[in-house]
Amino acid sequence: MPKVLSSKTIESKKPSSGIFSFLLQFGVVAILFFGIGFALGQKKIDISRKYIVPQITVQDQSVPKNQNIDFSLFWQVLDSLPKTYYDKTAIDGQKILYGAISGMVKSLGDPYTAFLDPKQNSEIKGELSGSYEGVGMELGFNKDKRLTVMSPISGTPAEKAGILPKDLILKIDNKDTFDMTLPQAVDLIRGAAGTSVKLTLAHDGSTDTYQVEVARAKITIKSVDLSFKNDAKGHKVGIIKVKTFGETTDGEWDEAVNQIQLQGAKAVVVDMRNNPGGLFTSAIHLGSEFISGTIVKQQSADGNIKSFSADHQGELSKIPMVVLVNGGSASAAEIFTGAIQDNKRGKIIGELTFGKGTVQDAVDLPGGSGLHVTIAKWLTPNGTWVHTVGIKPDIEVKLTSDDVKAGNDPQMDRALQEL
């Protein structure tokens, strides 16, 4: 770039007016061409960057022990993608790795076994802790492995929008859910409070679809609520509503039991309706309040069956009790219900439960990712596997949409009558 001469330099050299004019014009033209050249150079750099072939370095190519797998195909594809795919900016080595792992896990054909990237893993942990942003419903799969609402959580936007247990979720916004994994669905439905998600659904057994646009909110779940009612004879009955089995459930349950004793309740209704489940150990803890023997059995891959008995001496082991269930009662809620029913500890009232009879283990992986893997079946104390079948109540009582609109609860009425 030409130097711009100062007036002091010009005076010292005393150039003629012609020379001065020539130098001035030369400087202006030089600056102009430099600017154009610099701009074009920057443009060329941007274009070059766009088409740079990303380099993916693989740190460990060892083959798992006892696996007769030829990994050369995998390495060939991994090497080829960055070189041949037209949009070089889309190549992200970390995403490729997560996608490969997700596909590997998905090949098992079990919708409850899934790989979670760090964001998904963090969100799932937030749900178990009782606080997250979303619409407030637990997802699962029906016997045809279609994405299904296990249960809308009480008091959340999902319940207020009229979403029901066992509703099929056909689309999330404009994305078809066919063959979608559970973490992918959760990722799409959750989001910042105040935003909305549009769902296309179908009620269980219906061919008609309906759409709802649900506003996301901050979901804070107090997993155990306690209230009191009087039965026909005026006796005080404790109503324990268990919404989910999370990290705070055991402590909240113990406090409710303490209050039932202090208030002198003569009977208990445990309301497991629309409870999507949660922690296996928490189901055992709650069941131990009423049962001293086997709460649940677990059958591992080799066929061995292990029994899990009560984890403490229950304070309500003698008090009359009933359990309320419906199609949204799933997983850990069914473990509790099955234990009460098989031990003939109390009556089960309501509707057929969801039917999820597998146990998942949550494994934290490096970088914040995680793996939820089905490790076993769970069985009721009598050895019944409820998967895709559900638990049939001892006394079937329907709760219709008209009942809900009118504020009636015939299931609760029958429970109080039975006590």
Protein Blocks (a to p, Z undefined) as FASTA:
>chain_A
ZZdddfklmmmnopafklmmmmmmmmmmmmmmmmmmmmmmmmmmmmmmmmpccddddfbl
cdcehiacdfklmmmmmmmmmmmpmblmlpcfklmmmmmmmmmmmmnopakbccddfklm
mmmmmmmnopacdehpaddddfkopacdfbacehiaklmnopaehiacfbghjacfehpa
fklmmmmmgccehiacddddddehiabdcddddddddddddfbdcdddddfkopacdddd
dfbdcfklmmmmmmmmmmmmmnopabdcddfehiabjafklmmmmmmmmpcbdfbdcddf
kopacddddfbdcfklmbccdddddfklghjlmmmmmmmmmnopacceddddfbpabdcd
ddddehhiacdddfbdcddfkopafehnbpadfbdcdddfklmmnopafklmmmmmmZZ
